[in-house]
Amino acid sequence: MTSNEILDLLKYGERLTLECKKAEGGIPNAIWETYSSFANSSGGVILLGIEEHLKETELEKRFTFCNLRNPGKMIKSFWDTINSKKVSTNLLLDDNVGICQINGCNIIWIDVPQADYRYRPVYINENPLKGSYKRNHEGDYHCTEEEVKAMLRDASDFGIDGSLLEGFTMDDIDPNTLKAYRIEYELHNPEHVWNGIDDKEFLRNLGGYAVNRITKQEGLTVAGLLMFGKGLSVRERFDNIRMDYIDQTNLIGESRWSDRLTYDGSWENNLYNFVKRVLPKLVSDVKRPFRLEGMVRQDDTAIHKAIREAMINMVIHSDYFSTGILKVVKQENGFFFSNPGNLKLPVQAIYEGGHSVARNPKIQNMFRMIGLGDNIGSGFPAILKAWGEEKWRQPDLYDDQELHCVELKLWTVSLMPKECTEYLVEKFGINYQHLISKEQIILATAYLEGKVSNSRLQTVLGEHSTEVGKHLYHLVEYGMLIPERKGRWTTYRINNEYVIQPEQMTIRDMTVPEMILNETDQKIYNYVKANGMITSQQVVDITAISSLQGASVALNRMIKRGLLTKQRKGRHIYYILTA
């Protein structure tokens, strides 16, 4: 990392993934707790030689630089310790640690990645129960015994649903559930040899029944009971888990829901029944365009498939040994899915696709054999693709490290609805028009979702947390967003008390000293001076120029006069005032 990158991180970075330590007396002991917490959470950067004053809101007062006298010796000490028995796993390479100078002070930076699920928990002092840490808004905290056990369960590539349950036999299977499943199975696999075997052998081949070859003990597996068990049997073994569906559309009066499915004694509450009862409710009013393939009507759309994928993902990735709810909520503006347990993979890896590590692979296979779900890592990208084709807001996948649950929100509203834009224009006046498009999207997201965070906006904008932080910093500086800080965690909401200042409306009155410009160039110059930059499209938006080619002519004319400088960032081209 360079000094500029560190300064950007201090100014715009996410506090949850940043830890500063004075380290004037050498490598501090507390660094290993932070190393463990970052590794077991979402990763982060440790900066040695900087003291952070969390209560200070002004950047100039928030950080104090302390010159490290012998940083080379400190780094050697760090490597010696991290490669010893002090920590369970060294995740770092040479490129993860370095020294740089800021304001004449030596700073050590350590970039800690999120640990692969197979190496978690990362712990210190050779004791996973007492030496495992995670990160929350307050800082580093000791993992509970349940959190450590959950990470240890997830470290297995074989999943958690194949273990044999003592005392649970075929008598605990609901025959009607299994019969319905077998009919579906045969329809999807008409020539399969398993269609002719009895129920016990069928379950055994499917992974729902197991026999211990050494002890000869046999019975249902976790997958078998959860998928096909009688409701009472499921609740006796997994009384920590609830299944709940709520329909909050078409509400009348003070009603909290228009339909609900929870356990009321009228159905056997196993996973198969839950999925088969909820899916029709979710897609009941999703439009099905008429389309023929040959002589057969095809009314299954990408949206229907995406909703099914979201439902199955919730079921196969749940941690059924934790306490929580498999919750599905249908709302006027989208769908909400929640399940107990944290993600085994980083959120970004899931958005990119090509990765699939189901917590319950046997349950996953049971659904896949009847045409539900995918196991090659293309499921979530299929959801993103379907939502993108509809030009709806990007789905929000959130891993709640504190509540130990995963939430997925599928919004059925556009990225920039007309009524949202109208509200923001009315609220912020001409200043809204002067914002770059990504800052407008941030305000729209805050308006539609009530509040935003850096992590949410990373998925919406597709940018690194530091770049997102710059946009948020500007919007707070403009008074358009209000930050709400909770320790190291910050969320942002629309400033409902925003007042349009009269002087903000006089931007077009500015003139260029000692230079006469035509009306078009004057508008461009004023816009750049007010907003820091301009693009060709924005030139078209604010002037009488009607094409991008015409905008380029005007911009090049101003470059020749020494007023503007062309800049490039990746594929994006923009123009700024010449220094």
NUSE-531909 format. One line per 8 residues: their letters; for each residue x, y, z of C-alpha. Coordinates in Angstrom, 1 decimal. Each point is the difference from the previous one (the first is absolute). Example, Ala and Ser with C-alpha at 12.3 -4.5 7.8 and 13.67 -1.06 7.14 Angstrom:
2
as	12.3,-4.5,7.8 ~ 1.4,3.4,-0.7
//
This chain:
579
mtsneild	0.0,0.0,0.0 ~ 1.2,3.5,-0.8 ~ -0.2,3.0,2.3 ~ -2.9,1.5,-2.1 ~ -1.9,-3.3,0.2 ~ 0.3,0.0,3.8 ~ -1.0,3.6,0.2 ~ -3.1,-0.8,-2.1
llkygerl	-0.7,-3.0,2.2 ~ 0.2,2.2,3.1 ~ -2.3,2.7,-1.5 ~ -2.5,-2.1,-1.9 ~ 0.5,-3.6,1.1 ~ -2.4,-2.2,1.9 ~ 0.8,0.1,3.7 ~ -1.3,-3.6,0.5
tleckkae	2.9,-1.3,-2.1 ~ 2.7,2.4,1.3 ~ 2.0,-0.2,3.2 ~ 2.7,2.6,1.1 ~ 2.5,-0.6,2.7 ~ 2.7,2.3,1.4 ~ 2.5,-2.8,0.4 ~ 2.7,2.3,1.4
ggipnaiw	1.3,-2.8,2.2 ~ 0.2,-2.6,-2.7 ~ -2.5,-2.5,-1.3 ~ -3.0,0.3,2.4 ~ -1.5,-3.2,1.4 ~ -3.5,1.1,-1.0 ~ 1.0,-0.2,-3.7 ~ -0.6,-3.8,0.1
etyssfan	-3.6,0.4,1.2 ~ -0.6,2.4,-2.9 ~ 1.7,-2.4,-2.4 ~ -2.3,-2.8,1.2 ~ -3.1,2.2,-0.2 ~ 0.8,1.2,-3.6 ~ 0.8,-3.5,-1.2 ~ -3.3,-1.4,1.5
ssggvill	-2.1,2.9,-1.3 ~ 0.4,1.8,-3.3 ~ 3.7,0.9,0.1 ~ 1.5,3.4,0.7 ~ 3.1,2.2,0.2 ~ 2.1,0.6,3.1 ~ 2.1,3.2,0.2 ~ 2.8,0.2,2.5
gieehlke	1.3,3.4,0.9 ~ -3.4,1.8,-0.1 ~ -2.2,0.7,3.0 ~ -3.7,0.4,-0.7 ~ -2.3,2.1,2.1 ~ -3.4,-1.6,-0.7 ~ -2.0,2.8,1.6 ~ 1.4,2.7,-2.3
telekrft	-2.0,0.7,-3.1 ~ 2.5,2.4,-1.6 ~ 2.6,-1.8,-2.1 ~ 2.8,2.3,1.1 ~ -0.6,-0.9,3.6 ~ -1.0,-3.6,-0.4 ~ 3.5,-1.5,-0.7 ~ 3.4,0.7,1.5
fcnlrnpg	3.1,-1.3,-1.8 ~ 2.7,-1.5,2.2 ~ 3.4,-0.6,-1.6 ~ 1.1,-3.6,0.4 ~ 3.7,0.0,0.8 ~ 1.0,-3.4,-1.4 ~ -2.8,-1.3,-2.3 ~ 2.3,-2.6,-1.7
kmiksfwd	0.7,-1.6,3.4 ~ -3.7,0.1,0.8 ~ -1.0,-1.7,-3.2 ~ 2.5,-2.8,0.7 ~ -1.4,-0.5,3.4 ~ -3.5,-0.1,-1.5 ~ 1.0,-2.7,-2.5 ~ 1.7,-2.0,2.7
tinskkvs	-3.1,0.0,2.2 ~ -2.6,-0.7,-2.7 ~ 2.0,-3.0,-1.2 ~ 0.2,-1.4,3.6 ~ -2.7,-1.7,2.0 ~ -1.4,3.4,1.0 ~ -2.6,-0.2,-2.7 ~ -1.6,-3.1,-1.5
tnlllddn	0.4,1.1,-3.7 ~ 2.2,2.5,-1.8 ~ -2.1,1.4,-2.9 ~ 2.5,2.7,-1.0 ~ 2.5,0.2,-2.9 ~ 2.8,2.4,-0.3 ~ -2.3,2.4,-2.0 ~ -2.4,0.2,2.9
vgicqing	2.5,1.9,2.2 ~ 2.0,3.2,-0.6 ~ 1.4,3.3,1.1 ~ -0.7,3.5,-1.3 ~ 0.6,3.6,1.1 ~ -2.8,2.5,0.7 ~ 0.9,3.5,1.2 ~ 3.5,-1.2,0.7
cniiwidv	-1.2,-2.8,2.2 ~ 0.7,-3.7,-0.5 ~ -3.3,-2.0,-0.3 ~ -0.4,-3.8,-0.1 ~ -3.0,-1.3,-1.9 ~ -1.4,-3.6,0.2 ~ -2.7,-1.1,-2.4 ~ -1.8,-3.0,1.6
pqadyryr	-2.2,-2.0,-2.4 ~ -3.2,-1.8,1.0 ~ 1.0,-3.6,0.8 ~ -1.3,-2.8,-2.2 ~ -2.8,-1.9,1.8 ~ 2.3,-3.1,0.2 ~ 2.4,2.0,2.3 ~ -2.5,1.6,2.3
pvyinenp	0.0,0.6,2.8 ~ 3.4,1.8,0.0 ~ 0.9,0.1,3.6 ~ 2.9,0.9,2.3 ~ 1.9,-1.6,2.9 ~ -0.9,-3.5,-1.2 ~ -3.5,0.1,1.4 ~ -2.9,0.4,-2.5
lkgsykrn	-2.7,0.4,2.7 ~ 1.9,2.8,1.9 ~ 2.1,1.4,-2.8 ~ -2.5,0.5,-2.9 ~ -1.1,3.6,-0.8 ~ -2.4,1.7,-2.4 ~ -0.7,3.6,-1.0 ~ -3.1,2.1,0.8
hegdyhct	-0.7,3.7,0.2 ~ 1.7,0.2,3.4 ~ 3.2,-1.6,-1.1 ~ 1.5,-3.5,0.7 ~ -2.1,-2.3,2.3 ~ 0.5,-3.6,1.3 ~ -2.0,-2.5,-2.0 ~ -2.6,-1.9,1.9
eeevkaml	0.3,-3.8,0.3 ~ -2.9,-0.3,-2.5 ~ 1.7,2.3,-2.5 ~ 3.2,-2.1,0.2 ~ -2.0,-3.3,-0.4 ~ -1.8,1.5,-3.0 ~ 3.4,0.9,-1.7 ~ 1.4,-3.5,0.8
rdasdfgi	-3.1,-1.6,-1.6 ~ 0.3,2.2,-3.1 ~ 3.7,-1.0,-0.4 ~ -1.1,-3.4,-1.4 ~ -0.4,-0.3,-3.7 ~ -2.6,-2.8,0.6 ~ -2.6,2.3,1.5 ~ -2.0,-0.3,3.2
dgsllegf	-3.1,-1.9,-1.2 ~ 1.4,-3.6,-0.5 ~ 0.5,-1.0,3.6 ~ -2.1,-2.8,1.5 ~ -2.6,1.0,2.6 ~ -0.3,-2.4,2.9 ~ -3.5,-1.3,0.7 ~ -1.6,1.3,-3.2
tmddidpn	-1.3,-2.8,-2.3 ~ -2.3,-0.4,-3.0 ~ -2.9,0.4,2.5 ~ 1.0,3.7,0.1 ~ -0.5,0.4,-3.7 ~ -3.3,1.5,-1.2 ~ -1.2,-2.5,-2.6 ~ -2.0,2.5,-2.0
tlkayrie	2.9,2.4,-0.3 ~ 2.3,-2.8,-1.2 ~ -2.6,-1.3,-2.4 ~ -0.5,3.5,-1.6 ~ 3.8,0.4,-0.3 ~ 0.4,-3.4,-1.7 ~ -2.7,0.8,-2.5 ~ 1.9,3.2,-0.9
yelhnpeh	3.2,-1.9,-0.1 ~ -1.3,-2.5,-2.4 ~ -1.4,2.7,-2.3 ~ 3.4,1.6,-0.2 ~ 1.9,-3.3,-0.2 ~ -2.3,-2.5,-1.6 ~ 2.7,-2.6,-0.8 ~ 1.8,0.2,3.3
vwngiddk	0.7,-3.3,1.7 ~ -0.9,1.4,3.4 ~ -3.7,0.3,-1.0 ~ -0.5,-3.7,0.6 ~ 1.6,-0.3,3.5 ~ -1.8,0.3,3.4 ~ -0.1,3.2,2.0 ~ 2.9,-0.8,2.3
eflrnlgg	2.4,-0.9,-2.8 ~ -1.2,3.0,-1.9 ~ 0.8,2.3,2.9 ~ 3.3,-1.7,0.6 ~ 1.1,0.5,-3.6 ~ -1.2,3.6,0.2 ~ 1.9,0.7,3.2 ~ -3.0,0.2,2.3
yavnritk	0.7,-3.3,1.8 ~ 3.3,-1.4,1.2 ~ 1.6,-3.1,1.4 ~ 3.2,0.1,2.2 ~ 2.1,-2.9,-1.4 ~ 1.9,-0.4,3.2 ~ -2.7,0.2,2.7 ~ -2.8,-1.2,-2.4
qegltvag	-2.1,2.9,1.4 ~ -2.4,1.4,-2.6 ~ -2.7,2.7,-0.3 ~ -0.9,3.2,-1.6 ~ 2.6,2.7,-0.8 ~ -0.5,3.7,0.6 ~ -1.0,0.4,-3.6 ~ -2.5,-2.8,0.0
llmfgkgl	-1.8,1.2,3.1 ~ 0.0,3.7,-1.0 ~ -1.2,-0.8,-3.5 ~ -2.6,-2.7,0.6 ~ -0.6,-0.3,3.7 ~ -3.3,0.3,1.9 ~ -0.4,3.5,1.4 ~ 0.1,-1.2,3.6
svrerfdn	3.2,-2.0,-0.6 ~ 1.6,3.0,-1.7 ~ -0.9,2.3,2.9 ~ 1.3,-2.5,2.6 ~ 3.5,0.0,-1.6 ~ 0.1,3.5,-1.4 ~ -2.1,2.0,2.4 ~ 2.5,2.8,-0.6
irmdyidq	-1.2,0.6,-3.5 ~ -3.3,1.5,-1.3 ~ -1.4,0.3,-3.5 ~ -2.1,3.1,-0.7 ~ -1.6,1.5,-3.1 ~ -1.7,3.4,0.1 ~ -1.9,1.8,-2.8 ~ 0.0,3.8,0.6
tnligesr	-1.6,0.9,-3.3 ~ -3.6,1.2,-0.5 ~ -0.4,0.8,3.7 ~ -3.4,1.2,1.3 ~ -0.3,2.4,2.9 ~ 2.4,-0.7,2.8 ~ 0.7,-3.6,-1.1 ~ 3.7,-1.0,0.3
wsdrltyd	-0.3,-2.6,-2.7 ~ -2.4,-1.3,-2.6 ~ 1.2,-3.6,0.2 ~ 2.3,-1.9,2.2 ~ 1.5,-3.5,0.2 ~ 1.5,-1.1,3.3 ~ -0.5,-3.1,2.1 ~ -3.7,-0.3,1.0
gswennly	-0.5,-3.7,0.0 ~ -1.6,-0.1,-3.5 ~ 3.1,-1.2,-1.8 ~ 3.2,-2.0,0.6 ~ 2.6,2.7,0.3 ~ 3.0,-1.5,-1.7 ~ 2.1,1.7,-2.7 ~ -1.6,-1.7,-3.0
nfvkrvlp	-3.5,1.1,1.0 ~ 1.2,3.5,1.0 ~ 1.6,0.6,-3.4 ~ -2.9,-1.5,-2.0 ~ -2.6,2.0,1.9 ~ 1.9,3.3,-0.1 ~ 1.2,0.1,-3.6 ~ -3.5,0.2,-1.6
klvsdvkr	-0.8,2.8,2.4 ~ 3.1,2.0,-1.0 ~ -0.5,-0.2,-3.7 ~ -3.8,0.1,-0.1 ~ -0.2,3.5,-1.5 ~ 3.3,0.1,-1.9 ~ -0.9,0.6,-3.7 ~ 0.2,-3.0,-2.3
pfrlegmv	0.2,1.0,-3.7 ~ -1.6,-2.4,-2.5 ~ 2.8,-1.8,-1.9 ~ 0.0,-3.2,-2.0 ~ 2.8,-2.4,-0.7 ~ -1.4,-2.3,-2.7 ~ -3.5,-0.8,1.3 ~ 0.9,0.3,3.7
rqddtaih	-0.7,3.2,1.9 ~ 3.1,1.2,1.9 ~ -1.0,2.4,2.8 ~ 3.0,-0.3,2.3 ~ 1.9,3.2,0.0 ~ 3.5,1.0,1.2 ~ -1.7,1.8,2.9 ~ -1.8,-3.1,1.1
kaireami	3.2,-2.0,-0.2 ~ 1.9,2.7,2.0 ~ -2.6,0.0,2.8 ~ 0.2,-3.8,0.2 ~ 3.8,0.2,0.1 ~ -0.2,2.5,2.9 ~ -2.4,-2.3,1.9 ~ 2.2,-3.1,-0.5
nmvihsdy	3.2,2.0,0.9 ~ -1.6,1.0,3.3 ~ -0.7,-3.7,0.8 ~ 3.2,-1.6,-1.0 ~ 2.2,2.7,1.6 ~ -1.7,0.1,3.4 ~ 1.8,-1.1,3.2 ~ -2.6,-2.3,1.5
fstgilkv	2.1,-0.4,3.2 ~ -0.3,3.7,0.8 ~ -3.1,1.7,1.3 ~ -1.9,2.0,-2.5 ~ -2.8,0.3,-2.6 ~ -0.3,-1.0,-3.6 ~ -2.0,3.1,-0.9 ~ -1.6,1.0,-3.3
vkqengff	-1.9,3.3,-0.3 ~ -1.8,1.1,-3.1 ~ -0.4,3.8,-0.2 ~ -1.3,2.6,-2.4 ~ 3.5,1.0,-1.1 ~ 1.7,-3.4,0.0 ~ 0.9,-3.2,1.8 ~ 1.9,-0.6,3.3
fsnpgnlk	1.8,-3.3,0.9 ~ 1.9,-0.6,3.2 ~ 1.7,-3.1,1.5 ~ 2.1,-0.8,3.0 ~ 3.8,-0.3,-0.4 ~ 2.6,2.2,-1.6 ~ 1.3,-0.3,-3.6 ~ 2.8,-2.5,-0.6
lpvqaiye	1.3,2.1,-2.9 ~ 0.7,3.7,-0.3 ~ -3.0,2.0,-1.3 ~ 2.0,1.3,-3.0 ~ 0.9,-3.6,-1.0 ~ -3.7,-0.9,0.0 ~ -0.9,3.0,-2.2 ~ 2.7,-1.0,-2.4
gghsvarn	-1.4,-3.6,-0.3 ~ 1.8,-3.2,-0.8 ~ 0.2,-0.9,3.7 ~ -2.3,-2.4,1.8 ~ 0.6,-1.3,3.6 ~ -3.3,-1.1,1.3 ~ -0.2,-0.5,3.8 ~ -2.5,-2.8,-0.7
pkiqnmfr	1.1,-1.8,-3.2 ~ -2.3,-3.0,0.5 ~ -3.1,2.2,0.3 ~ 1.3,2.0,-3.0 ~ 0.3,-3.3,-2.0 ~ -3.6,-1.0,1.0 ~ -1.4,3.2,-1.4 ~ 2.3,-0.1,-3.1
miglgdni	-1.4,-3.5,-0.9 ~ -3.5,1.5,-0.4 ~ 1.2,3.0,-2.0 ~ 0.4,2.5,2.8 ~ 3.3,1.9,0.6 ~ 3.4,-0.2,-1.5 ~ 3.3,-1.3,1.4 ~ 2.6,1.5,-2.3
gsgfpail	0.1,3.5,1.3 ~ -2.2,1.6,-2.7 ~ -3.1,0.4,2.1 ~ 0.7,3.5,1.5 ~ 1.3,1.4,-3.3 ~ -3.2,-1.2,-1.6 ~ -2.0,2.0,2.5 ~ 2.1,3.1,-0.7
kawgeekw	-0.4,-0.5,-3.8 ~ -3.8,-0.4,0.3 ~ -0.3,3.1,2.2 ~ 2.4,2.0,-2.3 ~ -2.1,-0.8,-3.0 ~ -3.1,1.4,1.7 ~ 2.1,3.1,1.0 ~ -0.9,-0.5,3.6
rqpdlydd	2.2,1.0,2.9 ~ 2.9,-2.4,0.5 ~ -0.8,-2.8,2.6 ~ 1.5,0.7,3.4 ~ 1.8,-2.9,1.6 ~ 1.0,0.8,3.6 ~ 2.0,-2.2,2.4 ~ -0.9,1.1,3.6
qelhcvel	3.0,-0.9,2.1 ~ -1.7,1.1,3.2 ~ -3.4,-1.7,-0.3 ~ 1.5,-3.0,-1.9 ~ -2.4,0.0,-2.9 ~ 0.1,0.6,-3.7 ~ -2.6,2.3,-1.6 ~ -0.8,0.4,-3.7
klwtvslm	-2.3,2.7,-1.3 ~ -1.3,-0.2,-3.5 ~ -1.3,3.5,-0.9 ~ -2.7,0.2,-2.7 ~ 0.5,3.7,-0.4 ~ 2.2,1.7,-2.6 ~ 3.4,1.4,0.7 ~ -1.2,3.6,-0.3
pkecteyl	-3.9,0.1,0.1 ~ -1.6,3.1,-1.4 ~ -1.6,0.9,3.4 ~ 3.4,-0.4,1.7 ~ 1.7,2.4,-2.4 ~ -2.8,2.5,0.3 ~ 0.3,-0.1,3.8 ~ 3.8,0.5,-0.1
vekfginy	-0.2,2.8,-2.5 ~ -2.6,1.8,2.2 ~ 2.1,-0.7,3.1 ~ 3.4,1.1,-1.2 ~ -0.8,2.3,-2.9 ~ 2.7,0.8,-2.6 ~ 2.7,-1.6,2.2 ~ -1.5,-3.4,-0.7
qhliskeq	0.4,0.6,-3.8 ~ 3.7,0.8,0.6 ~ 0.8,-3.3,1.7 ~ 1.7,-2.7,-1.9 ~ -2.2,-3.0,-0.8 ~ 1.4,-2.3,2.7 ~ -0.7,2.6,2.7 ~ -3.6,0.3,-1.4
iilatayl	-0.3,-3.8,0.2 ~ 1.2,0.1,3.7 ~ -2.7,2.6,0.8 ~ -2.6,-2.1,-1.8 ~ 1.0,-3.1,1.9 ~ -0.1,1.9,3.4 ~ -3.5,1.3,-0.9 ~ -1.4,-3.4,-1.2
egkvsnsr	1.6,-2.1,2.7 ~ -0.2,2.4,2.9 ~ 3.8,0.0,0.6 ~ 3.2,-1.2,-1.6 ~ 3.4,-1.3,1.1 ~ 3.4,-0.2,-1.7 ~ -0.3,-3.8,-0.4 ~ -3.5,0.2,-1.6
lqtvlgeh	1.2,2.7,-2.5 ~ 3.1,-2.1,-1.0 ~ -2.4,-2.5,-1.6 ~ -2.3,2.7,-1.5 ~ 2.8,2.0,-1.5 ~ 2.6,-2.8,-0.6 ~ 2.7,2.1,1.7 ~ 2.6,-0.6,2.7
stevgkhl	-0.9,1.2,3.5 ~ 2.4,3.0,-0.2 ~ -1.6,1.3,-3.2 ~ -3.4,-0.4,1.5 ~ 1.2,1.9,3.0 ~ 1.0,2.9,-2.1 ~ -3.5,0.3,-1.4 ~ -1.5,-0.2,3.5
yhlveygm	2.5,2.6,1.3 ~ -1.0,2.4,-2.7 ~ -3.8,-0.5,0.5 ~ 0.5,0.5,3.8 ~ 2.1,3.1,-0.7 ~ -2.8,1.4,-2.3 ~ -2.4,-0.6,2.8 ~ -2.1,-2.4,-2.0
liperkgr	0.7,-3.1,2.1 ~ 0.1,-0.2,3.8 ~ 2.4,-2.7,1.5 ~ -1.2,-2.0,2.9 ~ 3.0,-1.5,1.8 ~ -0.1,-3.0,2.3 ~ 3.5,-0.6,1.1 ~ 1.9,-1.1,-3.2
wttyrinn	-3.1,-0.5,-2.0 ~ -1.6,2.9,-1.9 ~ -3.3,0.2,-1.9 ~ -1.3,2.9,-2.0 ~ -3.5,1.5,-0.5 ~ -1.5,2.8,-2.0 ~ 0.3,3.4,1.7 ~ -3.7,0.8,0.2
eyviqpeq	0.8,3.4,1.5 ~ 2.1,1.0,-3.1 ~ -0.6,3.7,-1.0 ~ 0.9,1.2,-3.5 ~ 2.3,3.0,0.4 ~ -0.6,3.0,-2.3 ~ 3.6,0.2,-0.9 ~ -0.1,-3.6,-1.3
mtirdmtv	-2.3,1.3,-2.8 ~ 2.6,2.6,-1.3 ~ 2.5,-2.4,-1.4 ~ -0.7,1.2,-3.6 ~ 1.0,3.5,1.0 ~ 3.7,-0.8,0.5 ~ 2.3,1.4,-2.7 ~ 3.5,-0.9,-1.1
pemilnet	2.5,2.8,1.0 ~ 1.7,1.7,-2.9 ~ -1.7,-2.2,-2.6 ~ -3.1,0.3,-2.1 ~ -1.9,-3.2,-0.7 ~ -3.0,-0.8,-2.0 ~ -3.2,-1.0,1.8 ~ 0.6,-3.8,-0.4
dqkiynyv	3.6,0.1,1.2 ~ -1.0,2.2,2.9 ~ -2.6,-2.5,1.1 ~ 2.6,-2.9,-0.3 ~ 2.5,2.0,2.0 ~ -2.4,0.9,2.8 ~ -1.2,-3.6,0.2 ~ 3.6,-1.3,0.4
kangmits	0.8,2.7,2.6 ~ -3.1,-0.9,2.0 ~ 0.3,-3.8,-0.2 ~ 3.7,-0.7,-0.5 ~ -0.4,-1.9,-3.3 ~ -2.2,-0.5,-3.1 ~ -0.7,-2.7,-2.5 ~ -1.0,0.2,-3.7
qqvvdita	-3.5,-1.1,0.9 ~ -0.3,2.7,2.6 ~ 1.0,2.6,-2.5 ~ -3.0,-1.2,-2.2 ~ -2.2,0.1,3.1 ~ 0.8,3.6,1.0 ~ 0.5,1.8,-3.3 ~ -1.8,0.3,-3.4
isslqgas	2.4,-2.5,-1.5 ~ -1.9,-3.1,-1.1 ~ 2.7,-2.6,-0.7 ~ 3.1,-1.5,1.7 ~ 2.0,1.0,-3.1 ~ -1.0,3.6,0.5 ~ 0.9,-0.2,3.7 ~ 3.4,-1.3,-0.9
valnrmik	0.6,3.0,-2.3 ~ -0.9,2.4,2.7 ~ 2.1,-1.8,2.6 ~ 3.0,-0.2,-2.3 ~ -0.4,3.8,-0.7 ~ 0.3,0.6,3.7 ~ 3.0,-2.3,0.4 ~ 1.8,2.0,-2.7
rglltkqr	-0.7,3.2,1.9 ~ 1.6,-1.6,3.1 ~ -3.2,0.0,2.0 ~ -0.7,-3.8,0.2 ~ 2.1,-3.1,0.3 ~ -1.1,-3.5,-1.2 ~ 0.2,-2.8,2.6 ~ -0.5,-3.8,-0.4
kgrhiyyi	-0.9,-2.5,2.7 ~ -0.3,-3.5,-1.4 ~ -2.6,0.2,-2.8 ~ -1.3,3.4,1.2 ~ 1.0,3.4,-1.4 ~ -0.8,3.3,1.7 ~ 1.4,3.5,0.1 ~ 1.2,2.3,2.8
lta	1.2,3.5,0.3 ~ 3.6,0.5,-0.9 ~ 2.1,0.6,3.1
//
